[in-house]
């Protein structure tokens, strides 16, 4: 971002503006550092080559910290979403496998019931024939 500033005698920033004004110098600031420049210009300085220096340990404005925190939460939520989606997909697959096993067991139970019934019927016929 292009900004216009005036400097103190020790090259720290005195005034800052979006627009050029008398006595201002034009500087470029990375967008991720702009809030610190705007809200804490006294922490920033300009070297002889016109490069802006913003200390990496300078305090982050509250709203920028909130944005960063929310972005981090969003990233974490997106990771959780992917993991939960994978778990859900796996659970659905597991459920389908279990449904198939239950159907197989039910079919086996039907066959066993039919065999038991057939055996009981043949036993009853054998008892009827002996009378």
N, C-alpha and C positions, 0 to 999 in steps of 0.2 A: 504494500500500500504506500502510496506517495503522501507524505505529510510535509508541512512547512514549519520550521522551528526557528527560534532565536536561542542563542547560547549564552550562558554566563561566562565569566572569564576563565573558569576552570573546565570549560567545554561541556558542562552539564546543561540539560535542556531547561530553558526558562519558560518559553511559551510554545504552544503547539496549535496548529490549525490545519484544516482540510484545504484551505485556500491560501494562496501566496499573499503575503503582506510585506510592507516596508521593512527591510532589514532581515527578512527571513531567509533561511537556507533550506533547500529542498533535500529531503532524505527519503530513503526507502525502508519500510519496516515490514518484516514477515507478519502475516495475518495472525499467527499464533502468539506473537509478542506484542501486538498492537495494543491490547487492553492494558498491559503493564505500562507501556509508553504513555498512554492517555491518562491513566489513573495514578501513576507514580512516575511522572517525567523526571523528578529530581533524582531518581535512581539511575537514570540513563545518561550516557554521554556520547559525544561524537568525536571520533579521532580526526587527525589532520587530513586523512583521505576522504572524510565525509561518511565513514561507516558508523552506523549506530550500534552501540554496545548496550545490551540489557543484561544485567546479571542473571545468571541461571537460578540463583537462589532468591531472587526478588519475590516478594509476596504476590500471590496471584489474587486478582480482584475476586470478591465473593461470587459474583455471577459466573465468572469464567471457571472457578472451581466447581460450581454447581453443574455447569455444562460438562466439564470433564468427568465429574462423578457420574452424571447421567449417561454419558457416552460409555463409560466403563460398565455401568449396570446394564446398558443395552447389549453390549458385547457379551457379557456374562449370561444374560437372558437368552440371547441367540444361541450360545453354546448349549445352555440347558435345554432349549427347545429342540435342537438337533439330537441331543442325547435322549430326550424323552420320546421323540419321534422314532428313533431307532429302537428304543425299548418297546414302544407300542407295536411297531412292526414285528419285532421278535415275539412279543406276547401274542399277537394275532396269529402268527405262524404256529406258535406252540399250541394255541387254542384249536386251530384247525387240525393239528396232529392229534390232539386229545379227542376231538369230536370224531375223527376217523377211528381211533382206538375204541371209543365207546360204541360206535356203530358196529364195528367188527365184533365186539363182545356181545352186543345185543343180538346180532345174527347167530353167533355161536350159541347163545342162550336159547334162541328159537329152535335151532337144530337139536340141542340137547333136550329141550322140552318135547319136541316131536319124537325123538328116540325113546324118551321115558314113556311117553303116551303109547307108542307102538309096542314097547316091551310090556307095559301094563295090559294093553289090549290082548297081546298074544298070551300073556299069563292067564288072563281072565278066560280066554277061549279054551285054554288047556284045562282050566278048572271046570268049565262048562262041559267039556267033552268026557270027563271022568265021572260025571254024575249019572 
